[in-house]
């Protein structure tokens, strides 16, 4: 039997079934399974070998290993950009959708919200101390309590950052 030309277009797939005669579409209802078994691959041993080789490469997203933390940041300075190693960063403060990254030898701006930058940094090294500040815990030199319940952190460079009551207990526990 020769079938007529099928007016099929990828954007309008519903046209194709109407063009087929009822006999070509199949007389049995869709709930009844086809009596023919599914076709096997042309070379079953080769197919099994390919599947065995590819199986380890297919890892579910939840089981995939976490990406490494950022090791350096490219920050904007007066005339261009500068690369700062994350280990050299002392503290980071938010300024709208930008962040100011402060290192011992200078600072620069990064066009990224503080929350997304915090997600890229190692949580074992950096801690949120205020809604607008992150601190490298290894660079904290001194903690001084304030009458309000906040703390004043002094960084190695002499900079002072407020540790708010919201983050106080978690940061104090991590500093030991």
C-alpha positions as semicolon CSV with decimal commas, in nm:
position;residue;x (nm);y (nm);z (nm)
1;X;0,000;0,000;0,000
2;X;0,134;0,343;-0,092
3;X;0,066;0,614;0,158
4;X;-0,019;0,963;0,044
5;X;0,218;1,253;0,104
6;X;0,211;1,349;0,471
7;X;0,192;1,722;0,542
8;X;0,422;1,727;0,843
9;X;0,599;2,024;0,989
10;X;0,799;2,017;1,316
11;X;0,610;2,316;1,450
12;X;0,273;2,161;1,366
13;X;0,301;1,787;1,443
14;X;-0,073;1,749;1,491
15;X;-0,125;1,758;1,112
16;X;0,053;1,427;1,049
17;X;-0,197;1,189;1,218
18;X;-0,491;1,338;1,028
19;X;-0,322;1,273;0,695
20;X;-0,280;0,900;0,760
21;X;-0,564;0,664;0,667
22;X;-0,721;0,477;0,960
23;X;-0,560;0,147;0,851
24;X;-0,212;0,300;0,846
25;X;-0,258;0,456;1,189
26;X;-0,349;0,117;1,335
27;X;-0,689;-0,028;1,405
28;X;-0,628;-0,121;1,767
29;X;-0,669;0,132;2,047
30;X;-0,351;0,287;2,190
31;X;-0,389;0,105;2,525
32;X;-0,321;-0,233;2,360
33;X;0,047;-0,312;2,326
34;X;0,196;-0,396;1,991
35;X;0,245;-0,774;1,947
36;X;0,594;-0,728;1,798
37;X;0,885;-0,710;2,042
38;X;1,103;-0,403;2,043
39;X;1,385;-0,427;1,789
40;X;1,723;-0,525;1,932
41;X;2,032;-0,323;1,863
42;X;2,228;-0,451;1,562
43;X;2,515;-0,591;1,773
44;X;2,396;-0,682;2,127
45;X;2,746;-0,753;2,270
46;X;2,880;-0,426;2,133
47;X;2,575;-0,241;2,262
48;X;2,623;-0,390;2,611
49;X;2,989;-0,288;2,607
50;X;2,902;0,071;2,512
51;X;2,640;0,093;2,786
52;X;2,888;-0,047;3,041
53;X;3,147;0,213;2,941
54;X;2,903;0,505;2,952
55;X;2,725;0,410;3,275
56;X;2,992;0,557;3,509
57;X;2,990;0,883;3,313
58;X;2,618;0,932;3,374
59;X;2,598;1,061;3,731
60;X;2,278;1,204;3,880
61;X;2,300;1,573;3,965
62;X;2,255;1,506;4,338
63;X;2,546;1,258;4,343
64;X;2,781;1,477;4,138
65;X;3,079;1,606;4,336
66;X;3,064;1,970;4,438
67;X;3,274;2,205;4,230
68;X;3,588;2,340;4,392
69;X;3,564;2,673;4,567
70;X;3,692;2,987;4,398
71;X;4,067;3,030;4,435
72;X;4,098;3,381;4,294
73;X;3,878;3,680;4,222
74;X;3,913;3,932;3,941
75;X;3,821;4,272;4,082
76;X;3,798;4,609;3,915
77;X;4,043;4,879;4,014
78;X;4,088;5,240;3,899
79;X;4,237;5,153;3,559
80;X;4,151;4,795;3,473
81;X;4,131;4,476;3,674
82;X;4,337;4,294;3,932
83;X;4,351;3,929;4,038
84;X;4,332;3,868;4,412
85;X;4,392;3,522;4,558
86;X;4,105;3,422;4,787
87;X;4,357;3,335;5,061
88;X;4,467;3,702;5,064
89;X;4,113;3,839;5,103
90;X;4,055;3,980;5,451
91;X;3,692;4,086;5,431
92;X;3,421;4,164;5,180
93;X;3,150;4,427;5,207
94;X;2,834;4,473;5,001
95;X;2,755;4,789;4,808
96;X;2,420;4,738;4,632
97;X;2,481;4,471;4,365
98;X;2,857;4,516;4,388
99;X;3,097;4,397;4,654
100;X;3,418;4,559;4,771
101;X;3,687;4,296;4,820
102;X;3,947;4,406;5,076
103;X;4,290;4,246;5,083
104;X;4,603;4,341;5,278
105;X;4,750;4,522;4,978
106;X;4,440;4,701;4,848
107;X;4,080;4,655;4,746
108;X;3,865;4,637;4,437
109;X;3,507;4,611;4,322
110;X;3,338;4,298;4,194
111;X;3,007;4,321;4,005
112;X;2,827;4,041;4,189
113;X;2,580;4,029;4,479
114;X;2,724;3,930;4,815
115;X;2,501;3,625;4,843
116;X;2,623;3,469;4,518
117;X;2,986;3,544;4,602
118;X;2,938;3,381;4,942
119;X;2,816;3,066;4,766
120;X;3,139;3,053;4,560
121;X;3,368;3,089;4,864
122;X;3,476;2,810;5,098
123;X;3,248;2,819;5,406
124;X;3,530;2,675;5,618
125;X;3,733;2,990;5,546
126;X;3,470;3,267;5,518
127;X;3,177;3,353;5,742
128;X;2,893;3,602;5,716
129;X;2,928;3,846;6,006
130;X;2,671;4,102;5,899
131;X;2,404;4,126;5,633
132;X;2,652;4,328;5,430
133;X;2,986;4,169;5,524
134;X;3,187;3,848;5,499
135;X;3,513;3,790;5,686
136;X;3,806;3,556;5,631
137;X;3,813;3,386;5,972
138;X;4,189;3,325;5,954
139;X;4,247;3,702;5,932
140;X;4,052;3,801;6,248
141;X;4,293;3,943;6,506
142;X;4,065;4,065;6,784
143;X;3,702;4,058;6,900
144;X;3,564;4,332;7,121
145;X;3,208;4,319;7,262
146;X;2,989;4,627;7,221
147;X;2,711;4,741;7,461
148;X;2,446;4,661;7,197
149;X;2,536;4,289;7,194
150;X;2,728;4,318;6,868
151;X;3,102;4,259;6,847
152;X;3,371;4,463;6,676
153;X;3,610;4,244;6,477
154;X;3,958;4,378;6,410
155;X;4,123;4,235;6,100
156;X;4,503;4,196;6,064
157;X;4,522;4,506;5,844
158;X;4,356;4,712;6,119
159;X;4,014;4,731;5,952
160;X;3,715;4,700;6,184
161;X;3,401;4,509;6,093
162;X;3,083;4,475;6,297
163;X;2,972;4,123;6,394
164;X;2,595;4,153;6,431
165;X;2,385;3,967;6,688
166;X;2,222;3,766;6,407
167;X;2,550;3,594;6,315
168;X;2,728;3,629;6,652
169;X;2,675;3,281;6,798
170;X;2,767;3,094;6,477
171;X;3,084;3,299;6,421
172;X;3,197;3,280;6,783
173;X;3,154;2,901;6,776
174;X;3,362;2,877;6,458
175;X;3,639;3,099;6,598
176;X;3,657;2,874;6,904
